[in-house]
């Protein structure tokens, strides 16, 4: 596996034009989704807004955000490792947690459907797959390495 880690001060300039990644998810059952992600998964609510016509949104803090771009072969490989078959849609949301096994149990008890039990991956993380409220296919993962990432 080839690893590339371009620095923040590369040829594109030293200032970062993007300050935040915000994933916006439409939830048919807003209350169910909010309770699951805020109360069960534990994402703190940063703000909430209501508007005309019953419009509602809650902004939940998910910690550091990254955008992982994978080609189809990589997506298939990750599905094979984590689940044993192709199950993920084009987009999947992954949450790093301290204890993937216990969080998986908590999420299933809180309304998620287990797709695959936690499994140790070749990249040394413990990953579980679930189908969660608002139609999201999610991974919860626990880093098992004690050394810093390359």
Residue pairs with C-beta under 8 A, 6 or more apart in sequence:
3 150
5 150
8 14
8 16
20 65
21 65
21 66
21 67
22 59
22 65
23 65
23 93
25 33
25 134
25 135
25 136
26 134
27 33
27 34
27 133
27 134
27 135
28 134
29 133
29 134
30 56
32 111
32 133
33 133
33 134
34 58
35 110
36 107
36 110
36 111
36 112
36 132
36 133
36 134
37 43
37 60
37 132
37 133
37 134
38 44
38 45
38 58
38 60
39 110
40 106
40 107
40 109
40 110
40 111
41 95
41 103
41 107
41 110
43 60
43 61
43 62
44 60
44 61
45 58
45 59
45 60
45 61
46 59
46 60
46 61
47 58
47 59
48 56
48 57
48 58
48 59
49 55
49 56
49 57
50 56
62 95
63 96
68 94
70 78
75 88
76 86
78 88
79 85
79 86
79 87
79 88
80 86
81 119
81 121
81 122
81 127
82 116
82 119
82 121
82 127
82 128
82 129
82 139
83 115
83 116
83 129
84 116
87 115
87 116
87 129
87 137
88 129
88 137
89 137
91 137
92 136
92 137
92 138
92 139
93 136
93 137
93 138
93 139
94 138
94 139
94 140
94 141
95 138
95 139
95 140
95 141
96 140
96 141
96 142
96 143
97 103
97 140
97 141
97 142
98 142
99 142
100 118
100 125
100 126
100 127
100 128
100 140
100 141
100 142
101 118
101 126
101 128
101 142
103 128
103 140
104 114
104 117
104 118
104 128
104 130
104 140
107 130
107 132
107 140
108 114
108 130
111 132
111 133
112 130
112 131
112 132
112 133
112 138
113 130
113 131
113 132
114 128
114 129
114 130
115 129
115 130
115 131
115 137
116 128
116 129
117 128
118 126
118 127
118 128
118 140
118 142
119 126
119 127
119 128
120 126
120 144
121 127
124 143
124 144
124 145
125 141
125 142
125 143
125 144
125 145
126 141
126 142
126 144
127 139
127 140
127 141
127 142
128 139
128 140
128 141
129 137
129 138
129 139
130 137
130 138
130 139
130 140
131 137
131 138
132 138
